[in-house]
Amino acid sequence: MGSTLIAADAAVERLATGATWSEGPLWLPAERVLRWSDIPGDRILEWDAADGSSRVHRAGVEFTNGRARWRDGVVQCSHGRRAVEFEKDGEVSILVDRFGDARLNSPNDVAVHPDGALWFTDPPYGIVQPNEGHPGVQEYGGCYVFRWADGELTPVVTDILRPNGLAFSPDASTLYVSDTSAALEDGPEHCIWAFRLVGHGATVVAVDQRRLAEISPGVPDGIAVDVDGRIWTSSASGVQVISPDGEVLERIAVPEVVGNLCFGGDENDELFITASTSLYRIRTATRGLV
């Protein structure tokens, strides 16, 4: 019996290669382009659906990582600038790079809440891995999940060892955060946490923390949610699909270690996968939430 989550006769196909470590994929529907990062290569790359070609979008980008569509542009995380920044029409500006008087660690991934606020994770990878940023120290003493809106930065989750990927449930009542502290052997966790969100706007709090799923082999880095609330996560062996109750529903083998993923394509039913040196794609039987 075939998978109910993967399109009939679909297979993982490699679209582009030549990166060092691929991350931060984002589908740009107006351009029909998939944009992603080669973090150690300090480049932003693009794959064009019109002709299947790939190109360098920008180089010398200060080690960008996760990104999302926001306000007719792209918001993205910069390890090198220790900031969340905004790119529109070729211009890049910093949205936030400090928590009080302290610099952020190295913002890693970002998601847009339905109310327009930006939520992002802030582990230390860009300041402890020389090929992914610049050496530095953790100035505020933690690794938080933040909410940013209207110039105000609020910590929402403060007790995850290494928060990495993040996503919301379809009704935005649940926040999912991957914990990758096991990646550098500085912690035990390789799991996805789930939080119930209570309140609205700047007063929102994350409660009822539960371990949704432990991901093995490897760690759950980037995550995405489909329209039915399933969580699609990276792992060392490929992609895993988890139910909102934590059940593993599907495993998709990928030839390289997966760092991140996103939905895209004209019908939002294609799963784009950034894995080590390459960009891959497989057509699904569902659609992405965003």
Backbone as CSV, one residue per row, in Angstrom:
resi,resn,N_x,N_y,N_z,CA_x,CA_y,CA_z,C_x,C_y,C_z
1,MET,0.845,-1.193,0.000,0.000,0.000,0.000,0.878,1.240,0.000
2,GLY,0.633,2.177,-0.867,1.468,3.353,-0.993,1.196,4.373,0.098
3,SER,2.059,5.370,0.152,1.918,6.431,1.136,0.711,7.304,0.817
4,THR,0.046,7.774,1.867,-1.062,8.705,1.673,-0.589,10.155,1.745
5,LEU,0.692,10.352,2.051,1.239,11.705,2.185,2.123,12.107,1.021
6,ILE,2.559,11.142,0.244,3.402,11.411,-0.918,2.588,11.154,-2.179
7,ALA,2.722,12.040,-3.162,1.973,11.882,-4.404,2.323,10.570,-5.088
8,ALA,1.360,10.015,-5.794,1.576,8.748,-6.495,2.753,8.867,-7.456
9,ASP,3.631,7.877,-7.410,4.802,7.796,-8.298,5.805,8.917,-8.078
10,ALA,5.684,9.676,-6.990,6.650,10.741,-6.717,7.933,10.155,-6.146
11,ALA,9.046,10.834,-6.405,10.344,10.412,-5.901,11.170,11.639,-5.563
12,VAL,12.113,11.463,-4.662,13.028,12.549,-4.322,13.927,12.825,-5.515
13,GLU,13.982,14.075,-5.952,14.850,14.455,-7.077,15.773,15.586,-6.647
14,ARG,17.012,15.513,-7.105,17.967,16.561,-6.791,17.856,17.663,-7.827
15,LEU,17.657,18.898,-7.355,17.469,20.041,-8.240,18.756,20.826,-8.451
16,ALA,19.602,20.875,-7.433,20.838,21.655,-7.517,21.819,21.108,-6.490
17,THR,23.105,21.363,-6.711,24.129,20.927,-5.762,25.287,21.910,-5.815
18,GLY,26.327,21.629,-5.025,27.503,22.491,-5.017,27.616,23.386,-3.799
19,ALA,26.699,23.256,-2.834,26.787,24.039,-1.602,27.680,23.301,-0.596
20,THR,27.949,23.977,0.516,28.709,23.355,1.602,27.762,22.798,2.662
21,TRP,26.855,23.615,3.136,25.794,23.178,4.047,24.558,24.007,3.731
22,SER,23.538,23.345,3.199,22.338,24.026,2.708,21.311,24.186,3.825
23,GLU,20.714,25.365,3.890,19.755,25.689,4.954,18.758,26.733,4.457
24,GLY,17.776,27.036,5.298,16.881,28.158,5.123,16.110,28.223,3.820
25,PRO,15.444,27.149,3.369,14.711,27.222,2.100,13.431,28.043,2.227
26,LEU,13.100,28.755,1.155,11.873,29.547,1.113,11.386,29.634,-0.324
27,TRP,10.120,29.294,-0.544,9.502,29.413,-1.861,8.961,30.823,-2.042
28,LEU,9.315,31.449,-3.157,8.837,32.783,-3.506,7.849,32.631,-4.656
29,PRO,6.553,32.640,-4.366,5.555,32.286,-5.388,5.487,33.263,-6.551
30,ALA,5.670,34.543,-6.314,5.583,35.517,-7.408,6.679,35.294,-8.438
31,GLU,7.860,34.944,-7.967,8.997,34.701,-8.861,9.103,33.249,-9.311
32,ARG,8.362,32.354,-8.639,8.473,30.903,-8.856,9.922,30.461,-8.668
33,VAL,10.476,30.885,-7.550,11.883,30.644,-7.223,11.972,30.063,-5.817
34,LEU,12.899,29.114,-5.628,13.218,28.611,-4.305,14.549,29.231,-3.883
35,ARG,14.517,29.937,-2.784,15.722,30.599,-2.260,16.219,29.830,-1.043
36,TRP,17.529,29.652,-0.932,18.090,28.989,0.241,19.501,29.481,0.507
37,SER,20.069,29.071,1.640,21.388,29.525,2.066,22.418,28.408,1.968
38,ASP,23.610,28.776,1.561,24.814,27.969,1.781,25.558,28.692,2.892
39,ILE,25.342,28.264,4.136,25.822,29.056,5.266,27.350,29.183,5.273
40,PRO,28.126,28.075,5.274,29.585,28.253,5.282,30.112,28.949,4.021
41,GLY,29.404,28.798,2.907,29.794,29.481,1.678,29.432,30.946,1.672
42,ASP,28.694,31.397,2.709,28.288,32.792,2.849,27.576,33.309,1.608
43,ARG,26.657,32.461,1.099,25.920,32.806,-0.118,24.443,32.519,0.076
44,ILE,23.615,33.276,-0.639,22.206,32.956,-0.800,22.019,32.482,-2.234
45,LEU,21.422,31.304,-2.392,21.253,30.671,-3.697,19.786,30.661,-4.096
46,GLU,19.540,30.506,-5.383,18.177,30.396,-5.893,18.095,29.331,-6.980
47,TRP,16.956,28.633,-6.977,16.616,27.688,-8.033,15.355,28.197,-8.710
48,ASP,15.380,28.254,-10.041,14.295,28.842,-10.815,13.436,27.738,-11.416
49,ALA,12.145,27.729,-11.058,11.242,26.701,-11.558,10.982,26.834,-13.049
50,ALA,11.187,28.009,-13.599,10.887,28.223,-15.018,11.767,27.378,-15.914
51,ASP,13.045,27.290,-15.588,13.970,26.536,-16.460,14.860,25.560,-15.703
52,GLY,14.676,25.436,-14.395,15.462,24.495,-13.609,16.884,24.943,-13.336
53,SER,17.193,26.201,-13.603,18.555,26.689,-13.383,18.725,27.139,-11.937
54,SER,19.979,27.189,-11.485,20.290,27.718,-10.162,21.331,28.816,-10.309
55,ARG,21.359,29.707,-9.324,22.245,30.865,-9.406,22.521,31.377,-7.998
56,VAL,23.515,32.258,-7.897,23.805,32.958,-6.653,22.959,34.224,-6.619
57,HIS,22.116,34.329,-5.595,21.310,35.536,-5.418,22.170,36.670,-4.857
58,ARG,22.891,36.391,-3.764,23.827,37.358,-3.197,24.943,36.600,-2.497
59,ALA,26.132,37.183,-2.468,27.266,36.618,-1.749,27.738,37.621,-0.699
60,GLY,28.544,37.146,0.245,28.982,38.015,1.321,27.823,38.496,2.175
61,VAL,26.946,37.553,2.568,25.671,37.897,3.205,25.683,37.756,4.725
62,GLU,26.855,37.542,5.305,26.994,37.386,6.756,26.218,36.181,7.282
63,PHE,26.368,35.059,6.547,25.955,33.748,7.051,24.466,33.693,7.402
64,THR,23.631,33.962,6.403,22.187,33.896,6.630,21.731,32.454,6.821
65,ASN,20.616,32.309,7.514,20.050,30.989,7.771,18.565,31.013,7.422
66,GLY,17.675,30.782,8.382,16.249,30.655,8.095,15.617,31.952,7.625
67,ARG,14.529,31.808,6.852,13.851,32.983,6.285,12.360,32.704,6.119
68,ALA,11.610,33.795,5.921,10.162,33.694,5.724,9.708,34.903,4.914
69,ARG,8.589,34.743,4.224,7.986,35.877,3.523,7.298,36.790,4.541
70,TRP,7.476,38.108,4.348,6.931,39.069,5.310,6.859,40.443,4.654
71,ARG,5.683,41.044,4.665,5.492,42.413,4.192,6.093,42.658,2.803
72,ASP,5.751,41.816,1.862,6.200,41.955,0.477,7.714,41.863,0.326
73,GLY,8.353,41.251,1.283,9.789,41.030,1.197,10.137,39.733,1.897
74,VAL,11.390,39.599,2.295,11.871,38.388,2.965,12.558,38.788,4.261
75,VAL,12.123,38.199,5.365,12.809,38.361,6.634,13.707,37.156,6.821
76,GLN,14.933,37.381,7.295,15.879,36.273,7.398,16.790,36.460,8.607
77,CYS,17.367,35.342,9.038,18.264,35.326,10.186,19.704,35.416,9.717
78,SER,20.495,36.228,10.380,21.907,36.401,10.042,22.767,35.995,11.228
79,HIS,23.520,34.900,11.061,24.465,34.515,12.102,25.535,35.587,12.278
80,GLY,26.056,36.083,11.159,27.180,37.009,11.219,26.825,38.336,11.851
81,ARG,25.654,38.858,11.534,25.211,40.137,12.108,24.535,39.954,13.457
82,ARG,24.315,38.697,13.849,23.618,38.385,15.099,22.286,39.123,15.125
83,ALA,21.550,38.979,14.003,20.383,39.824,13.807,19.315,39.119,12.991
84,VAL,18.106,39.655,13.073,17.036,39.344,12.131,16.945,40.538,11.199
85,GLU,16.975,40.278,9.905,17.026,41.359,8.932,15.926,41.205,7.889
86,PHE,15.724,42.265,7.133,14.654,42.318,6.145,15.248,42.700,4.796
87,GLU,14.915,41.901,3.764,15.388,42.180,2.414,14.201,42.460,1.507
88,LYS,14.244,43.583,0.830,13.202,43.941,-0.116,13.821,44.793,-1.226
89,ASP,13.529,44.405,-2.463,14.001,45.154,-3.631,15.510,45.370,-3.596
90,GLY,16.226,44.349,-3.126,17.676,44.415,-3.120,18.287,45.146,-1.944
91,GLU,17.464,45.747,-1.086,17.953,46.469,0.085,17.780,45.607,1.331
92,VAL,18.805,45.598,2.197,18.781,44.808,3.419,18.889,45.741,4.619
93,SER,17.987,45.569,5.590,18.024,46.371,6.801,17.886,45.467,8.016
94,ILE,18.456,45.871,9.127,18.374,45.101,10.370,17.098,45.472,11.115
95,LEU,16.316,44.460,11.483,15.104,44.679,12.269,15.398,44.665,13.767
96,VAL,16.161,43.673,14.200,16.488,43.554,15.619,17.794,42.786,15.765
97,ASP,18.672,43.285,16.634,19.938,42.601,16.888,20.330,42.629,18.365
98,ARG,19.436,43.155,19.219,19.753,43.237,20.641,18.539,42.876,21.497
99,PHE,18.840,42.305,22.636,17.855,42.058,23.682,18.285,42.917,24.864
100,GLY,17.649,44.064,25.036,18.150,45.036,25.990,19.483,45.579,25.505
101,ASP,20.491,45.543,26.378,21.831,46.010,26.005,22.693,44.902,25.430
102,ALA,22.196,43.679,25.428,22.991,42.537,24.977,22.712,42.226,23.518
103,ARG,23.764,41.838,22.795,23.569,41.354,21.441,22.893,39.987,21.469
104,LEU,22.119,39.702,20.445,21.570,38.361,20.281,22.709,37.381,20.029
105,ASN,22.416,36.084,20.156,23.436,35.059,19.911,23.710,34.930,18.412
106,SER,22.852,34.214,17.726,22.907,34.088,16.265,21.549,33.567,15.809
107,PRO,20.608,34.474,15.550,19.271,34.042,15.134,19.328,32.988,14.043
108,ASN,18.508,31.943,14.206,18.646,30.741,13.394,17.478,30.522,12.446
109,ASP,16.261,30.599,12.957,15.081,30.366,12.120,13.979,31.318,12.558
110,VAL,13.078,31.633,11.622,12.053,32.641,11.872,10.733,32.169,11.284
111,ALA,9.643,32.495,11.956,8.299,32.178,11.480,7.410,33.391,11.713
112,VAL,6.438,33.571,10.830,5.521,34.703,10.930,4.202,34.232,11.525
113,HIS,3.836,34.816,12.647,2.547,34.514,13.278,1.433,35.149,12.457
114,PRO,0.216,34.599,12.489,-0.893,35.226,11.753,-1.148,36.691,12.103
115,ASP,-0.735,37.127,13.292,-0.927,38.534,13.651,0.168,39.434,13.085
116,GLY,1.102,38.842,12.341,2.163,39.614,11.711,3.448,39.699,12.497
117,ALA,3.438,39.242,13.742,4.652,39.266,14.553,5.649,38.232,14.051
118,LEU,6.922,38.520,14.240,7.991,37.589,13.893,8.417,36.831,15.148
119,TRP,8.503,35.526,15.026,9.021,34.678,16.089,10.319,34.054,15.582
120,PHE,11.357,34.042,16.416,12.623,33.465,15.958,13.365,32.790,17.109
121,THR,14.214,31.848,16.729,15.045,31.129,17.692,16.445,31.732,17.695
122,ASP,17.124,31.601,18.838,18.424,32.271,18.991,19.453,31.372,19.686
123,PRO,19.827,30.241,19.051,20.895,29.409,19.603,22.259,30.057,19.331
124,PRO,23.361,29.434,19.783,24.664,30.094,19.661,25.512,29.631,18.479
125,TYR,24.936,28.889,17.527,25.780,28.216,16.536,26.672,29.170,15.748
126,GLY,26.203,30.356,15.429,27.015,31.288,14.661,28.191,31.875,15.418
127,ILE,28.183,31.774,16.748,29.300,32.299,17.526,30.197,31.197,18.091
128,VAL,29.822,29.932,17.866,30.666,28.822,18.334,31.188,27.955,17.192
129,GLN,30.664,28.140,15.982,31.142,27.412,14.818,31.772,28.421,13.846
130,PRO,33.101,28.404,13.717,33.783,29.432,12.929,33.341,29.509,11.468
131,ASN,32.871,28.390,10.913,32.478,28.410,9.497,31.038,28.854,9.289
132,GLU,30.342,29.238,10.376,28.952,29.662,10.250,28.701,31.029,10.871
133,GLY,29.762,31.806,11.089,29.591,33.121,11.686,30.914,33.658,12.168
134,HIS,30.868,34.350,13.305,32.066,34.943,13.903,32.127,34.561,15.373
135,PRO,33.328,34.244,15.892,33.443,33.879,17.305,32.876,34.971,18.207
136,GLY,32.194,34.545,19.263,31.593,35.512,20.178,31.126,34.840,21.442
137,VAL,30.475,35.609,22.299,29.977,35.088,23.574,28.475,35.319,23.649
138,GLN,27.825,34.526,24.492,26.395,34.685,24.719,26.186,35.810,25.732
139,GLU,25.764,36.959,25.265,25.751,38.146,26.117,24.573,38.201,27.082
140,TYR,23.422,37.598,26.737,22.303,37.632,27.686,22.172,36.323,28.471
141,GLY,23.077,35.374,28.215,23.194,34.201,29.058,22.238,33.068,28.792
142,GLY,21.520,33.095,27.676,20.593,32.017,27.371,20.433,31.824,25.891
143,CYS,19.478,30.966,25.518,19.112,30.719,24.125,17.581,30.710,24.074
144,TYR,16.989,31.811,23.634,15.557,31.990,23.766,14.836,31.863,22.422
145,VAL,13.530,31.679,22.537,12.616,31.907,21.421,11.971,33.264,21.669
146,PHE,12.101,34.169,20.699,11.621,35.534,20.861,10.426,35.827,19.964
147,ARG,9.621,36.785,20.390,8.590,37.397,19.566,8.983,38.847,19.340
148,TRP,8.945,39.308,18.074,9.277,40.700,17.758,8.135,41.312,16.965
149,ALA,7.660,42.473,17.412,6.609,43.197,16.703,6.662,44.656,17.112
150,ASP,6.522,45.541,16.131,6.469,46.983,16.383,7.657,47.460,17.213
151,GLY,8.821,46.877,16.935,10.029,47.300,17.621,10.214,46.736,19.011
152,GLU,9.291,45.904,19.464,9.362,45.348,20.819,9.739,43.867,20.766
153,LEU,10.784,43.507,21.505,11.275,42.132,21.549,10.897,41.506,22.880
154,THR,10.220,40.333,22.816,9.744,39.662,24.019,10.198,38.211,24.016
155,PRO,10.887,37.742,25.067,11.203,36.316,25.157,9.947,35.519,25.499
156,VAL,9.708,34.451,24.744,8.507,33.636,24.965,8.876,32.273,25.543
157,VAL,9.952,31.670,25.052,10.429,30.390,25.579,11.884,30.589,25.989
158,THR,12.208,30.286,27.246,13.547,30.574,27.762,14.271,29.351,28.318
159,ASP,13.661,28.167,28.228,14.256,27.010,28.893,14.532,25.839,27.958
160,ILE,14.669,26.092,26.662,15.119,25.057,25.731,16.628,25.216,25.559
161,LEU,17.350,24.124,25.559,18.807,24.195,25.494,19.294,24.851,24.201
162,ARG,18.830,24.348,23.049,19.266,24.865,21.758,18.071,24.957,20.812
163,PRO,17.209,25.955,20.986,16.069,26.095,20.076,16.539,26.352,18.662
164,ASN,15.922,25.698,17.692,16.413,25.768,16.316,15.262,26.083,15.357
165,GLY,14.634,25.054,14.764,13.496,25.302,13.895,12.240,25.594,14.697
166,LEU,11.294,26.304,14.074,10.033,26.576,14.753,8.920,26.741,13.727
167,ALA,7.693,26.442,14.172,6.514,26.543,13.308,5.279,26.574,14.189
168,PHE,4.177,27.085,13.616,2.900,27.133,14.317,1.948,26.085,13.755
169,SER,1.022,25.637,14.591,-0.073,24.788,14.128,-0.995,25.613,13.241
170,PRO,-1.874,24.965,12.468,-2.749,25.730,11.555,-3.577,26.812,12.231
171,ASP,-4.010,26.591,13.461,-4.808,27.615,14.152,-3.940,28.505,15.048
172,ALA,-2.623,28.331,14.968,-1.654,29.135,15.724,-1.826,29.013,17.238
173,SER,-2.476,27.939,17.693,-2.634,27.740,19.131,-1.473,26.951,19.729
174,THR,-0.660,26.347,18.868,0.472,25.541,19.311,1.738,26.011,18.610
175,LEU,2.804,26.111,19.378,4.123,26.421,18.850,4.985,25.171,18.930
176,TYR,5.626,24.820,17.818,6.566,23.707,17.778,7.984,24.264,17.663
177,VAL,8.895,23.725,18.467,10.294,24.170,18.451,11.197,22.947,18.495
178,SER,12.132,22.870,17.560,13.093,21.774,17.595,14.259,22.139,18.513
179,ASP,14.754,21.135,19.221,15.876,21.302,20.151,17.027,20.446,19.626
180,THR,18.138,21.089,19.273,19.256,20.390,18.630,20.507,20.414,19.495
181,SER,20.341,20.372,20.804,21.515,20.467,21.676,22.449,19.278,21.515
182,ALA,21.955,18.150,21.018,22.814,16.980,20.817,23.719,17.116,19.601
183,ALA,23.483,18.122,18.765,24.226,18.236,17.510,25.724,18.428,17.737
184,LEU,26.096,19.217,18.728,27.506,19.482,19.016,27.955,18.827,20.318
185,GLU,27.209,17.857,20.756,27.524,17.104,21.966,27.606,18.000,23.194
186,ASP,26.857,19.111,23.189,26.823,19.969,24.370,25.491,19.853,25.105
187,GLY,24.695,18.867,24.736,23.427,18.659,25.403,22.812,17.350,24.955
188,PRO,21.752,16.922,25.618,21.175,15.608,25.340,20.050,15.597,24.320
189,GLU,19.520,16.769,23.944,18.244,16.778,23.263,18.338,16.711,21.731
190,HIS,17.458,15.903,21.166,17.234,15.862,19.718,15.741,15.600,19.513
191,CYS,14.950,16.597,19.924,13.511,16.400,19.976,12.783,17.646,19.480
192,ILE,11.475,17.509,19.315,10.590,18.628,19.026,9.696,18.841,20.243
193,TRP,9.690,20.079,20.750,8.820,20.457,21.851,7.553,21.104,21.313
194,ALA,6.454,20.940,22.014,5.200,21.615,21.682,4.755,22.444,22.875
195,PHE,4.260,23.655,22.593,3.767,24.558,23.623,2.369,25.038,23.239
196,ARG,1.503,25.157,24.221,0.205,25.790,24.004,0.369,27.287,24.219
197,LEU,-0.129,28.085,23.275,-0.005,29.533,23.365,-1.276,30.128,23.949
198,VAL,-1.103,30.964,24.952,-2.219,31.590,25.658,-2.036,33.100,25.599
199,GLY,-3.103,33.816,25.315,-3.034,35.262,25.235,-2.831,35.728,23.808
200,HIS,-2.676,37.018,23.654,-2.566,37.595,22.326,-1.490,38.675,22.312
201,GLY,-0.920,38.875,21.135,0.041,39.951,20.970,1.217,39.836,21.914
202,ALA,1.641,40.957,22.451,2.830,40.990,23.296,2.633,40.292,24.630
203,THR,1.377,39.963,24.988,1.122,39.301,26.271,1.073,37.783,26.149
204,VAL,1.320,37.244,24.971,1.221,35.796,24.772,2.256,35.068,25.631
205,VAL,1.864,33.920,26.168,2.773,33.070,26.929,2.672,31.651,26.391
206,ALA,3.774,30.927,26.511,3.836,29.530,26.074,3.761,28.638,27.300
207,VAL,2.753,27.760,27.345,2.520,26.923,28.520,2.389,25.461,28.097
208,ASP,2.283,24.607,29.095,2.054,23.165,28.880,3.099,22.558,27.941
209,GLN,4.360,22.795,28.219,5.427,22.236,27.395,5.370,20.711,27.408
210,ARG,5.432,20.114,26.219,5.470,18.651,26.130,6.447,18.233,25.033
211,ARG,7.070,17.102,25.266,7.987,16.540,24.282,7.146,15.845,23.215
212,LEU,7.039,16.466,22.045,6.205,15.897,20.986,6.812,14.621,20.440
213,ALA,8.094,14.668,20.097,8.739,13.497,19.494,10.241,13.641,19.603
214,GLU,10.904,12.523,19.827,12.362,12.466,19.764,12.750,11.983,18.382
215,ILE,13.596,12.744,17.698,13.927,12.452,16.307,15.278,11.763,16.238
216,SER,15.293,10.629,15.555,16.513,9.855,15.386,16.439,9.132,14.046
217,PRO,17.566,9.031,13.331,18.909,9.482,13.690,19.072,10.982,13.508
218,GLY,20.095,11.522,14.131,20.390,12.931,13.986,19.503,13.789,14.859
219,VAL,19.276,15.018,14.395,18.476,15.980,15.158,17.382,16.564,14.267
220,PRO,16.304,17.070,14.871,15.266,17.751,14.099,15.661,19.217,13.940
221,ASP,16.133,19.590,12.801,16.597,20.964,12.573,15.414,21.813,12.115
222,GLY,15.227,21.977,10.812,14.097,22.744,10.313,12.810,21.936,10.346
223,ILE,11.681,22.623,10.553,10.384,21.961,10.557,9.381,22.803,9.772
224,ALA,8.360,22.122,9.246,7.273,22.784,8.523,5.975,22.063,8.870
225,VAL,4.859,22.760,8.755,3.552,22.202,9.090,2.667,22.239,7.856
226,ASP,1.889,21.164,7.634,0.973,21.149,6.502,-0.422,21.600,6.938
227,VAL,-1.343,21.688,5.989,-2.670,22.244,6.269,-3.474,21.382,7.237
228,ASP,-3.100,20.126,7.393,-3.793,19.248,8.328,-3.082,19.146,9.673
229,GLY,-2.049,19.964,9.876,-1.398,20.034,11.172,-0.271,19.065,11.402
230,ARG,0.114,18.300,10.389,1.248,17.388,10.553,2.552,18.163,10.512
231,ILE,3.542,17.681,11.269,4.840,18.344,11.360,5.844,17.569,10.522
232,TRP,6.456,18.227,9.544,7.467,17.642,8.678,8.821,18.130,9.174
233,THR,9.710,17.204,9.507,10.966,17.574,10.142,12.168,16.941,9.459
234,SER,13.272,17.634,9.530,14.532,17.092,9.032,15.076,16.068,10.019
235,SER,15.953,15.212,9.507,16.694,14.267,10.336,17.948,13.865,9.562
236,ALA,18.788,13.056,10.173,20.035,12.665,9.507,19.798,11.731,8.329
237,SER,18.680,11.003,8.336,18.424,10.027,7.281,17.418,10.514,6.240
238,GLY,16.822,11.687,6.482,15.836,12.181,5.542,14.803,13.045,6.232
239,VAL,13.558,12.908,5.791,12.443,13.680,6.345,11.525,12.741,7.120
240,GLN,11.056,13.176,8.261,10.072,12.434,9.025,8.818,13.292,9.169
241,VAL,7.652,12.649,9.128,6.377,13.339,9.288,5.753,12.867,10.593
242,ILE,5.416,13.844,11.457,4.928,13.554,12.796,3.506,14.081,12.937
243,SER,2.645,13.310,13.576,1.288,13.778,13.850,1.323,14.759,15.018
244,PRO,0.251,15.559,15.212,0.214,16.457,16.374,0.255,15.731,17.706
245,ASP,0.043,14.410,17.677,0.145,13.604,18.894,1.515,12.959,19.055
246,GLY,2.414,13.190,18.096,3.764,12.671,18.212,4.026,11.359,17.502
247,GLU,3.056,10.846,16.757,3.243,9.581,16.044,4.001,9.821,14.746
248,VAL,4.982,8.958,14.465,5.706,9.031,13.188,4.827,8.426,12.105
249,LEU,4.446,9.241,11.135,3.532,8.809,10.081,4.257,8.423,8.792
250,GLU,5.420,8.979,8.577,6.112,8.778,7.297,7.602,9.035,7.481
251,ARG,8.406,8.294,6.740,9.842,8.532,6.660,10.224,8.580,5.182
252,ILE,10.867,9.658,4.780,11.273,9.853,3.392,12.797,9.859,3.355
253,ALA,13.393,8.879,2.728,14.851,8.791,2.660,15.394,9.851,1.708
254,VAL,16.466,10.511,2.122,17.151,11.524,1.322,18.636,11.152,1.310
255,PRO,19.330,11.298,0.170,20.718,10.833,0.078,21.710,11.571,0.959
256,GLU,21.373,12.769,1.454,22.288,13.532,2.287,21.580,13.946,3.574
257,VAL,22.356,14.399,4.556,21.785,14.828,5.826,20.942,16.080,5.608
258,VAL,19.712,16.033,6.066,18.768,17.128,5.837,18.922,18.196,6.914
259,GLY,18.994,19.457,6.473,19.063,20.569,7.408,17.743,21.281,7.584
260,ASN,16.957,21.388,6.498,15.721,22.149,6.590,14.815,21.789,5.420
261,LEU,13.598,22.317,5.445,12.623,21.999,4.398,11.520,23.041,4.394
262,CYS,10.804,23.101,3.292,9.643,23.991,3.213,8.732,23.506,2.102
263,PHE,7.474,23.896,2.167,6.536,23.627,1.080,6.590,24.761,0.067
264,GLY,6.277,24.416,-1.184,6.248,25.418,-2.233,5.686,24.826,-3.510
265,GLY,6.034,25.448,-4.631,5.464,25.043,-5.909,4.166,25.777,-6.171
266,ASP,3.678,25.667,-7.383,2.490,26.410,-7.783,1.255,26.041,-6.970
267,GLU,1.166,24.800,-6.502,0.033,24.356,-5.695,0.400,24.206,-4.216
268,ASN,1.601,24.615,-3.852,2.099,24.497,-2.474,2.108,23.055,-1.981
269,ASP,2.267,22.122,-2.919,2.271,20.702,-2.559,3.632,20.053,-2.778
270,GLU,4.635,20.829,-3.108,5.981,20.296,-3.302,6.807,20.562,-2.055
271,LEU,7.493,19.541,-1.580,8.368,19.690,-0.423,9.790,19.900,-0.924
272,PHE,10.346,21.068,-0.626,11.729,21.367,-0.969,12.602,21.072,0.240
273,ILE,13.720,20.412,0.005,14.557,19.880,1.074,15.989,20.358,0.871
274,THR,16.526,21.081,1.848,17.945,21.444,1.802,18.711,20.409,2.612
275,ALA,19.650,19.735,1.931,20.373,18.630,2.551,21.846,18.707,2.178
276,SER,22.672,19.047,3.156,24.126,19.111,2.964,24.484,19.941,1.739
277,THR,24.944,19.306,0.662,25.430,20.047,-0.502,24.345,20.402,-1.501
278,SER,23.117,19.930,-1.294,22.141,19.940,-2.385,20.758,20.432,-1.981
279,LEU,19.977,20.712,-3.021,18.553,21.020,-2.895,17.763,19.897,-3.556
280,TYR,16.789,19.336,-2.845,15.964,18.248,-3.343,14.493,18.667,-3.326
281,ARG,13.670,17.855,-4.017,12.231,18.103,-4.055,11.484,16.790,-4.178
282,ILE,10.302,16.736,-3.534,9.386,15.621,-3.741,7.965,16.180,-3.686
283,ARG,7.091,15.660,-4.535,5.711,16.117,-4.562,4.902,15.338,-3.527
284,THR,4.102,16.035,-2.761,3.342,15.423,-1.686,1.863,15.306,-2.068
285,ALA,1.107,14.700,-1.174,-0.343,14.594,-1.357,-1.073,15.526,-0.401
286,THR,-0.369,16.545,0.063,-0.975,17.545,0.933,-0.467,18.907,0.480
287,ARG,-0.740,19.934,1.259,-0.244,21.270,0.967,0.353,21.870,2.222
288,GLY,1.333,22.728,2.025,1.955,23.382,3.152,1.061,24.467,3.741
289,LEU,1.253,24.722,5.010,0.478,25.757,5.683,0.856,27.134,5.169
290,VAL,2.141,27.368,4.991,2.614,28.642,4.437,3.681,28.356,3.378
